[in-house]
Amino acid sequence: MGRDKAHPLSAQQHENLEVLLERLNRFRQMYGKPMLVSSGYRPRAINAKVGGATNSAHLHCQAVDFRDNDRAICKFILENPSVLETCDLYCEDFKYTPTWVHLQTRPTRSGKRIFKP
């Protein structure tokens, strides 16, 4: 979306992005279907505008949201719970993401792979 041009990424964000892409590519390979990104990197102003959490993983290039209107990705994760551990990803509880799936690399405090945002 060009956000990185107006809001250049730090060295740490670049490192985070490399990790995120590697893990998401592994997930995508296991899922085996196209996935459409609805939200990725968000600079602070954009994150605030969309109502993102103050310390959202999106700010640090550690999260991506994928469109999931038909709940196919959600269903895949629920039917294959080990996929999150295999890919070392964490996912927001689907009750809070009715039309998208949020995947992130940043571990949760609880250690749970599916967590309440």
ZINORTA-V793590 format. One record per residue. N is the residue number from 1. PHI is phi in degrees with one decimal (NA if undefined). PSI is psi in radians with two decimals (* if undefined). OMEGA is omega as a letter, one per 20 degrees, with the letter a starting at -180 (999 if undefined). Layout:
BEGIN
[[N & PHI & PSI & OMEGA] [N & PHI & PSI & OMEGA]]
END
This chain:
BEGIN
[[1 & NA & -0.05 & r] [2 & 82.4 & 0.09 & a] [3 & -61.3 & -0.55 & a] [4 & -69.1 & -0.32 & r] [5 & -75.1 & -0.80 & r] [6 & -76.8 & -0.47 & a] [7 & -132.8 & 1.38 & a] [8 & -54.2 & 2.49 & r] [9 & -77.8 & 2.52 & r] [10 & -78.1 & 2.96 & r] [11 & -59.8 & -0.70 & r] [12 & -65.3 & -0.71 & r] [13 & -63.7 & -0.68 & r] [14 & -61.6 & -0.77 & r] [15 & -61.3 & -0.80 & r] [16 & -59.9 & -0.72 & a] [17 & -63.8 & -0.71 & r] [18 & -60.5 & -0.78 & r] [19 & -63.8 & -0.82 & a] [20 & -58.2 & -0.85 & a] [21 & -62.4 & -0.71 & a] [22 & -62.6 & -0.79 & a] [23 & -70.7 & -0.69 & r] [24 & -67.1 & -0.64 & r] [25 & -64.1 & -0.66 & r] [26 & -63.9 & -0.79 & r] [27 & -59.9 & -0.85 & a] [28 & -59.7 & -0.68 & r] [29 & -63.7 & -0.72 & r] [30 & -69.3 & -0.68 & a] [31 & -67.5 & -0.73 & r] [32 & 78.2 & 0.23 & r] [33 & -134.4 & 2.78 & r] [34 & -62.0 & 2.59 & r] [35 & -131.4 & 2.29 & a] [36 & -102.6 & 2.12 & r] [37 & -72.9 & 2.27 & r] [38 & -106.3 & -0.39 & r] [39 & -159.5 & 2.31 & r] [40 & -125.0 & -2.12 & r] [41 & -61.6 & 2.31 & r] [42 & -129.8 & 2.03 & r] [43 & -63.1 & 2.79 & a] [44 & -51.0 & -0.79 & a] [45 & -63.1 & -0.73 & r] [46 & -70.3 & -0.72 & r] [47 & -58.5 & -0.76 & r] [48 & -65.0 & -0.72 & a] [49 & -62.4 & -0.63 & a] [50 & -90.0 & 0.03 & r] [51 & 79.9 & 0.43 & r] [52 & -69.9 & 2.75 & r] [53 & -60.8 & 2.59 & a] [54 & -53.4 & -0.70 & a] [55 & -114.9 & 0.74 & a] [56 & -54.8 & 2.49 & r] [57 & -63.9 & -0.38 & r] [58 & -62.2 & -0.57 & a] [59 & -63.5 & -0.52 & a] [60 & -106.5 & 0.22 & a] [61 & 59.9 & 0.70 & r] [62 & -117.8 & 0.17 & a] [63 & -151.5 & 2.65 & r] [64 & -142.0 & 2.47 & r] [65 & -105.1 & 2.41 & r] [66 & -117.1 & 2.40 & r] [67 & -59.7 & 2.41 & a] [68 & -152.1 & 0.89 & a] [69 & -58.5 & -0.61 & a] [70 & -90.2 & 0.00 & r] [71 & 63.7 & 0.40 & a] [72 & -66.6 & -0.72 & r] [73 & -68.0 & -0.76 & r] [74 & -55.3 & -0.87 & a] [75 & -59.9 & -0.75 & r] [76 & -59.2 & -0.79 & a] [77 & -65.3 & -0.78 & a] [78 & -65.2 & -0.59 & r] [79 & -82.0 & -0.28 & a] [80 & -133.6 & 1.12 & a] [81 & -59.0 & -0.42 & a] [82 & -73.4 & -0.23 & a] [83 & -60.6 & -0.64 & r] [84 & -66.4 & -0.74 & r] [85 & -68.4 & -0.75 & r] [86 & -58.0 & -0.72 & a] [87 & -91.7 & -0.02 & a] [88 & 52.9 & 0.92 & r] [89 & -122.4 & 2.79 & r] [90 & -125.6 & 2.60 & a] [91 & -135.1 & 2.37 & r] [92 & -68.0 & 2.51 & r] [93 & -53.0 & 2.31 & a] [94 & -65.0 & -0.34 & r] [95 & -62.8 & -0.46 & a] [96 & -99.1 & -0.08 & a] [97 & -130.4 & 1.31 & a] [98 & -67.3 & -0.41 & a] [99 & -128.7 & 0.20 & r] [100 & -150.3 & 2.90 & r] [101 & -121.5 & 2.25 & r] [102 & -101.0 & 2.09 & r] [103 & -117.7 & 2.40 & a] [104 & -142.7 & 2.76 & r] [105 & -94.4 & -0.38 & a] [106 & -70.3 & 2.14 & r] [107 & -62.2 & 2.65 & r] [108 & -88.7 & 2.76 & r] [109 & -60.7 & -0.68 & a] [110 & -76.0 & -0.35 & a] [111 & 83.8 & -0.07 & a] [112 & -71.4 & 2.41 & a] [113 & -74.2 & -0.58 & r] [114 & -111.6 & 2.07 & a] [115 & -130.6 & 2.75 & r] [116 & -81.4 & 2.20 & a] [117 & -69.6 & * & 999]]
END
